[in-house]
Amino acid sequence: MSTLASHFTGGRDYLAACTLGLPTRGTVRAVRSDLDAAASGRPDVAAASRAVEAARAAYARLVRSPVGDVAIASQTSVMVSLVAASLPDDAEVLCPEGDFSSLVAPFAYAGRGIRLRTAPLAHLADAVTSGTSLVAFSLVQSATGEVADAAGIAAAATRTGARTLCDLTQAAGWLPVDATLFDATVCHAYKWLCCPRGVGFLTVTPSFAAALRPVQAGWYSGDDPWSSCYGTGGTLASDARRFDVSPAWQAFVGAAPALEMFADADITELYAHATGLAARFRAGLGLAQPARPSAIVTWPDATGEALARLTARGITASGRAGRARVAFHVFNDDADVDRALGALGAIRAHGAGGLLAGDGALGASGLFAGDGACAPGGAGRVPGLLDARGTGARTAPDSARHVVALSYSI
């Protein structure tokens, strides 16, 4: 992780990649160079266009999608609205309760009799019926950090003939992702992928693309954008590029180096790093480990006291839906865990359990003991780690490469 971390100038005490990622050194250099060129009277539009395609290609590699199935976008809600506009009248859309509004609201206000139904994320697969046209869900929940049972949801949709739309915004960048398991995915890349805000991606399978109407078509949706600037735009691109929106050039200039960095990284190593830090933090607070490991940790904080303690110690965290929220990414390390636990009072260790258990003190080892727990010093079993088949084996592997299979069993 040290090699990846070296791409960032800062990161100490920053536990908010789930809110806004930090720019890489490459991103800062690229944007500054582009702005300097523009300020000198020599903006390089051709270079910006090349950056768009480099970003598209890198993102495709990262989520293991054919590059021809990737469209560029700006915001999640815009991409979701494209899908909503293409659903048949009276279609039923199933979403998790409390999912992010940019994913849910476009369906709620789509009109034409489109019906929105919700179910708890843990039971979303069971809630899919033969009357469901589309299952739309975030792979990782913004408010809680919970990781969806993507394989189970996709399988349930396949059995009933429903389409799937998965939001990867809180997942891509730390969690191994295979976009081809879903009919469509969306991602706003300014969080875990550390891109400038305004860089988004839509992946869509050819069969689902055939059912989508390019209602946001413009000059950049043309087969040759520079020959599509006037009138109806000429011939639309034959692949997912027909759903492109005109790119925010400087944002994509900054996005390309960040996306290439993540696409080149060992995602299983990054996954093990981020979820390992999160697991250690949960143990220090006495929080249960989730069924599927997550780099996001949340806990009840209705009064905002926990967030205030973190802020007072110079730690950047966030609060959502009455919960305190921290996130661990490539630029974080064990010192960030220790400093956050210290800010929350967990360094006052004088008994068993964690900050949120018993008398509120952290156990001497800072790690769970007993059933499904880690031994002192972090050795032993790590709750939630899956084996290569995703069957729930709990033994921590010797090599980070075997933490999780690159199948969607996670």
N, C-alpha and C positions, 0 to 999 in steps of 0.2 A: 504493500500500500504506500510505502514511502515514495516510490516513483510517481504514482498518481498524485499523491498529496503535494509533491513538489511543483505541480502545475498551478497551485493556488498560492496567492500571497498571504492570505489570512485563513482563519478557520477556528482558532482557539476561542472557546466560549460561544461559538455560533452553533446552536442546536435547532436550526430553523430551515433546513433544506426543504422541508415539507411546505414552507411558506414561500421561500424565494431562494434559489440557488445562488452561490457565489460565482462571480465570473472567473474563468481561468486566465492565466497569464496570456495565453494565445488569443483569447477573446479580447482582452484589453488592448493588446498590440494591434489586432486586426481592425477594431473599431476606431482606435486613435489614428491609425494610418489612413483609413478611409475618410475620416473627418478632416484630417490635415490636407488630403488631396482635394477634397471638395472645397475647403476654405481657400485653397490656393487657386481656385478656378479650374481645377482639373478633376472633376468627379469621374470615377471610372465605372460606368454602368455595366460594361461588359464583364468586368471583374466581379461586380455584385451578382450578375446573372450566373457566373460560374460558381460563386459561393452558394447560391440557391441549389444548384444541382449537386454540389459536393455535400451539402447538408442533407439533401434528400437521400443520396446514396449511402451516407454514413448512418442515417437513421434506419434505412432499410436493412443494413447489415445488423444493426443493434437489435432490432425486433424480428430478425430473420424473415423478412418479407421480400418478395420480388420487388425490385425498384419500380417496376411498371405498375404496381398496385398501390403506390404511395402518392398522395396528393399533398401539396403544401397548403397551410392555412394560417390563421391568425389567432383565433380564440376557440376554446372548446365549444361554447354555445353555438357559434357559427357553424361548426362542423356537424354538431348534433341536429341543428335546425335543417340542414340539408337532408338528413335521414328522415326527420319528422315530416318534412314536406313531401316525401316520396312514399309514405305509408298509404295504404288504401284507406278509404273512408271507413269509419267505425272500427278501426283496428285497435286491438288491446296491446298496451305496452306494460311490461312488468319491470319494476325497479325496486331496489332495496329501500327499506325505510331509512330516511335520514341521509340519503346519498347527496352528493354535491349538486347544488341547484343548476349549475350550467349543464349538467347531464339530464336533469329531471324536468326543469321548467319548459324547455322547448316542446316537450310532449304535452305538458299540462295546458299549454296555450296554442296548440296546433289547430284546434277547431276540427271541423269536418267529422265530428262524432268520435274522434280518437279518444279512447278511454285509458286512463292511467291507473294502474293497480300497483300496490306496494306490498312487500312482505319482508320479514326480518332477513338480513343477509344470510344468516346461518341456515335458513329454510328456503332460500330462493329457488334452489333446484326443485324442491318438492312442490313449489307453488306454480311451476310451469304447467300449463294445460294445453289441450288441443285448440283452445280458443285464443291462445297467446300468439300474437304476430311477431313481437320483438321482445327480447330480454335485454335491457340496458343496465349496465352496472359498472362501478369502478372496481378495478382489480384490487386496489388498496383504498380503504375508506379514509377520507380526509379527516373526519371528526374523531375517529377512534384508532386508526392505524390497522384495523382488522383486514387481513388478507382473505379474499374470497376463495371459495372452492371452485376455481375456474373450470377444472376438468369436469366436476359434477354438474355445474351449470350448463356447460357446453353440451355434455352428453344428454341432459334432460331436454335441451332445446332441439337437438338432433332427433330425438325420439318423437317429438310432437310436431316437428316441422317448423318451429319458430326460428327466426333469425336472431343473431347475437351482435350486440354492440358493446364493446368493452373500453372503458376509459383508463388509459395507462398513465395518466398524468402523475399519480403518486407512486408509480411502480417503476417505470422505465428509468434506468440509471442506477438502481441498486438491486432490483429483482430480475432474474432471468425471464425474458419475455419471448413468447412465440406468437406473433400477431396472426399467423395463419390458422390458429385454432378458432378464430372468430370470423364472422362475416365482415365485421368492420371494427376498427379501433380508432380512437382519437387520443391525442396527447398534446398538451400545451407544455413546451419544453423548457420553461423558465424555472422549474423547480429542481428536481433531481438531476436533470441534464444540464443545468447551469448555463442555459442560453439566455440571451436578452429576451425580455417579454415581447410577445408578438410573433413568436415562431411556433407554429403548430403543425401537426401532421395528421392526416387521415389515411388509414390503410383500408382497402376494400377488396374483397375477392372479386374476380371477374363476373361470377354469377350474380352476386349482389349488386355490383356496379351496374349491371344491365337493368336493374329495377330502380335505380336512382335517377332522378331528373336533375340535370346541372342547373338548378335555379339561380345559382350565383355566378353563372358563366360570365366571363369578361375576356379581355384581350389575352390574359395569361392562360386561359383555358384552351386556346387555339393550338392546333398541331404545330404551328410556327407562330409564337406570340408576336414577333415583330411584323408579321404579315397579317395580323388579326386585330389591328388597332382601331378599325373603323367599321361602322355598320353593324352587322350581326356577328362580326368576328371571324367570318370564314369557317373553315372546317375545324370542328373540335378535335382535340387529341383523341386517339383511339384507345388509350389506356386511362389510368386514374388521373392523369394530368388534366383531363377535361373538367375535373372538380377543383383545380387550382384556383386560388384567388391571387390577385396581384401582390407580390411579396413586399414586405417592409425591408428594403434593401440593406440598410445598415444593420438591422437586427439579424438578418441572415449572414451577413459578413462576419458578425461576431459569433453566430451559432456554429458555423462550419468547423472551426478548430475544436470547439467543445465536443461536438457530436463525433468527430473523428477520434478524439481521445477516448471517449466512452466506448465507441465501436471497437477500438483496438484493445481495450482493457480485457482482463480475465474477469468476466462478470461473476463467476462462481466465487472467486477470491474476494471480490468487492462485496458480494452478498454475505459471505461468511464474516467479513470484517464489520459491516454495518449491523447485521443482526446480532453478532457477538457482543458488540458494545451495548446494544439495546437490551440484550438479555442480562448483562451484568448490571445495568442500571435498574432494570425491573427487580432483580434479586436484592439490590441494595434498598429498594423501597418496600420490599415485601410483597410485590405484585406477582400474581400468577403469570406464568409464561403462556403465551397464546398457542392455540393448536397449530397454527402456521406462523413461523417466525416473521417478525416485522421489524423494520428499521425505525418505525414510529412508535413511541410510547405515550400513552395518555392515561390520565387518572382523574377522578372527580376533584374539581376545584371550583365549586360554585361561588365562593367568596373571592376568588382570585388571589388568595394568600400565597399559594405555591408559586404562581407566576410572578408575584411581587417579590418574593424572596430571591428568585433567580435573577430578576431584573436588577435588584439592588446590588447583586454581586457581579454585575456586568455581563451576565449570561443572556444571550438572545434566545428566547423560546417563544411560544405562542399559546393562546387559549382559544378553544373552539367548543361550542355547544356545552358550556359549563364544565369543561375539562381542561386541565393543563396538558400541554403537548410539547414533547421534545423529539428531535430526529437526529440520527447519527449517520454521517456520510463519510466519504473518502477522506475529507480533510479533518475528521475528528479522530481522537485516540483515547486511550485509557485515562489520560489526565483530564479530559473533558468530562468523563463519567465521574471521576473523583470530585472534581470541582462542583459539578451540579449536585451530587449527593451532599457535599459539604454545605452548599448554599441552602439546601432543604433541611439541614440539621441532622443528616444521617451520620455525620462523623462522631456524634455523641454516643458511641457504641458502648452499651453496658449490659446487654442481654441478648437472648435469642430473638430471632425474627428481624424484620426490616423496619424502616421508618413508619410504615403504615400498619404495622402489626403490633399487638400487645401494647406495651407502654410507649410505643413510638420510637424505639431505639433500633439502630442497625445492629444485626448480629456481628460478632467479632470477625467472622470470616467475610462478611458482606455477601455471602452466597447462601442459597437455600440448602438446607440439610433435610434428609428424609426422602420421602417418596418422590421420584421423578426429579431429583435435585442434583446439583453439582457438589462435589466435595470441596473442602477448603482449598483455596488456591486456584479454583477454576477447573480442576480436573474432574473427569467423570462424565456424568450424563447431562446433556443440554436439552431441556424440554422443548419439544416442537421440531427438532431437526428430523428430516425425513431421509429415508434411504433412497436408493436409485429408483425404486418403484413407487415411492411416495406412500409407503404403507405405514409409516409412523414409527420406524425404528428410532430409538432414543440415544443410542451411543454416539458420542462425538467422534468424528473420524480423525485420523491422523493427518490427513491432507485436506486442505480447504477445497481442493478440486473436487472432492467427493461429498461436499456438504449437501449439495442438491443436484439432482439430475437436471439436465437441460431439456427435460420434457415438462409438460405442464401439470405434472402431478403435484407440484407445489401450489 
